[in-house]
Amino acid sequence: MSADWAPAITMSIIALSVSAAFVLRGPVGRALAQWISGWSHNEAKWMELKAAKQGVPLGEVEQLRAEVEDLQRHLAEVNERLDFAERILAKGRGADRIGSGT
């Protein structure tokens, strides 16, 4: 019984391999290769390579990176303030509950 399926399975594997080779040699394969190659680069290096391919000057990339870092610091500060405000509000609610029960 399994001998009857062997040629069909073999031909299916060959057909799949050939069709995958054709698809991966085209634009889909190039896009997939760029995506995978980005895994090996750190975020900054990947941004520089992408900007260089698009003709963006390196100084502009550095300026954008500085702006992003500034925004990240600002966001961290805002998150700290929000956490502080939430703790103060939670402490106030807890005191009201304790005081109203006695």
C-alpha positions as a Markdown table, in Angstrom:
| # | Residue | x | y | z |
|---|---|---|---|---|
| 1 | Met | 0.0 | 0.0 | 0.0 |
| 2 | Ser | 2.7 | 2.5 | 0.9 |
| 3 | Ala | 4.6 | 1.6 | -2.3 |
| 4 | Asp | 1.6 | 2.9 | -4.3 |
| 5 | Trp | 2.0 | 6.4 | -2.7 |
| 6 | Ala | 5.8 | 6.6 | -3.0 |
| 7 | Pro | 5.9 | 8.0 | -6.5 |
| 8 | Ala | 3.1 | 10.6 | -5.8 |
| 9 | Ile | 4.9 | 11.8 | -2.6 |
| 10 | Thr | 8.2 | 12.0 | -4.4 |
| 11 | Met | 6.7 | 14.0 | -7.3 |
| 12 | Ser | 4.9 | 16.3 | -4.8 |
| 13 | Ile | 8.2 | 17.1 | -3.0 |
| 14 | Ile | 10.0 | 17.7 | -6.2 |
| 15 | Ala | 7.2 | 20.0 | -7.5 |
| 16 | Leu | 7.1 | 21.9 | -4.2 |
| 17 | Ser | 10.9 | 22.4 | -4.2 |
| 18 | Val | 11.0 | 23.6 | -7.8 |
| 19 | Ser | 8.1 | 26.1 | -7.3 |
| 20 | Ala | 9.6 | 27.3 | -4.0 |
| 21 | Ala | 12.9 | 27.9 | -5.8 |
| 22 | Phe | 11.2 | 30.0 | -8.5 |
| 23 | Val | 9.2 | 32.1 | -6.0 |
| 24 | Leu | 12.2 | 32.7 | -3.7 |
| 25 | Arg | 14.4 | 33.9 | -6.6 |
| 26 | Gly | 12.0 | 36.7 | -7.4 |
| 27 | Pro | 11.0 | 39.8 | -5.5 |
| 28 | Val | 9.4 | 37.8 | -2.8 |
| 29 | Gly | 12.7 | 36.1 | -2.1 |
| 30 | Arg | 14.6 | 39.4 | -2.1 |
| 31 | Ala | 12.2 | 40.9 | 0.3 |
| 32 | Leu | 12.4 | 37.9 | 2.5 |
| 33 | Ala | 16.2 | 38.0 | 2.4 |
| 34 | Gln | 16.3 | 41.7 | 3.4 |
| 35 | Trp | 13.9 | 41.0 | 6.3 |
| 36 | Ile | 16.1 | 38.1 | 7.5 |
| 37 | Ser | 19.3 | 40.1 | 7.1 |
| 38 | Gly | 17.8 | 42.8 | 9.3 |
| 39 | Trp | 17.7 | 40.3 | 12.2 |
| 40 | Ser | 21.5 | 40.3 | 12.4 |
| 41 | His | 21.8 | 44.1 | 12.6 |
| 42 | Asn | 21.1 | 46.1 | 15.6 |
| 43 | Glu | 18.3 | 48.7 | 15.2 |
| 44 | Ala | 20.6 | 51.7 | 14.5 |
| 45 | Lys | 22.7 | 49.9 | 11.9 |
| 46 | Trp | 19.5 | 48.7 | 10.1 |
| 47 | Met | 18.2 | 52.3 | 10.0 |
| 48 | Glu | 21.4 | 53.5 | 8.6 |
| 49 | Leu | 21.5 | 50.9 | 5.8 |
| 50 | Lys | 17.9 | 51.6 | 4.9 |
| 51 | Ala | 18.4 | 55.3 | 4.9 |
| 52 | Ala | 21.5 | 54.9 | 2.7 |
| 53 | Lys | 19.6 | 52.9 | 0.2 |
| 54 | Gln | 17.0 | 55.6 | 0.0 |
| 55 | Gly | 19.6 | 58.4 | -0.4 |
| 56 | Val | 19.0 | 60.0 | 3.0 |
| 57 | Pro | 22.1 | 61.9 | 4.3 |
| 58 | Leu | 23.8 | 60.3 | 7.3 |
| 59 | Gly | 23.5 | 63.6 | 9.3 |
| 60 | Glu | 19.8 | 63.5 | 9.0 |
| 61 | Val | 19.7 | 59.9 | 10.3 |
| 62 | Glu | 21.8 | 61.1 | 13.3 |
| 63 | Gln | 19.4 | 64.0 | 13.9 |
| 64 | Leu | 16.4 | 61.7 | 13.7 |
| 65 | Arg | 18.1 | 59.2 | 16.1 |
| 66 | Ala | 18.7 | 62.1 | 18.6 |
| 67 | Glu | 15.1 | 63.1 | 18.4 |
| 68 | Val | 13.9 | 59.6 | 19.0 |
| 69 | Glu | 16.2 | 59.2 | 22.0 |
| 70 | Asp | 14.8 | 62.6 | 23.4 |
| 71 | Leu | 11.2 | 61.4 | 22.9 |
| 72 | Gln | 12.0 | 58.1 | 24.6 |
| 73 | Arg | 13.5 | 60.0 | 27.6 |
| 74 | His | 10.4 | 62.3 | 27.7 |
| 75 | Leu | 8.1 | 59.3 | 27.5 |
| 76 | Ala | 9.9 | 57.6 | 30.4 |
| 77 | Glu | 9.5 | 60.8 | 32.5 |
| 78 | Val | 5.8 | 61.0 | 31.7 |
| 79 | Asn | 5.4 | 57.3 | 32.6 |
| 80 | Glu | 7.1 | 58.0 | 36.0 |
| 81 | Arg | 4.8 | 60.9 | 36.6 |
| 82 | Leu | 1.8 | 58.9 | 35.7 |
| 83 | Asp | 2.9 | 56.1 | 38.1 |
| 84 | Phe | 3.4 | 58.6 | 40.9 |
| 85 | Ala | 0.0 | 60.1 | 40.3 |
| 86 | Glu | -1.7 | 56.7 | 40.3 |
| 87 | Arg | 0.0 | 55.8 | 43.6 |
| 88 | Ile | -1.1 | 59.1 | 45.2 |
| 89 | Leu | -4.7 | 58.6 | 44.0 |
| 90 | Ala | -4.7 | 55.0 | 45.2 |
| 91 | Lys | -3.3 | 56.0 | 48.6 |
| 92 | Gly | -6.0 | 58.7 | 48.9 |
| 93 | Arg | -8.8 | 56.2 | 48.0 |
| 94 | Gly | -7.4 | 53.7 | 50.6 |
| 95 | Ala | -7.4 | 56.4 | 53.3 |
| 96 | Asp | -11.0 | 57.3 | 52.5 |
| 97 | Arg | -12.1 | 53.7 | 52.8 |
| 98 | Ile | -10.3 | 53.2 | 56.1 |
| 99 | Gly | -11.6 | 56.5 | 57.6 |
| 100 | Ser | -15.2 | 55.9 | 56.5 |
| 101 | Gly | -15.4 | 52.5 | 58.2 |
| 102 | Thr | -14.6 | 53.7 | 61.7 |
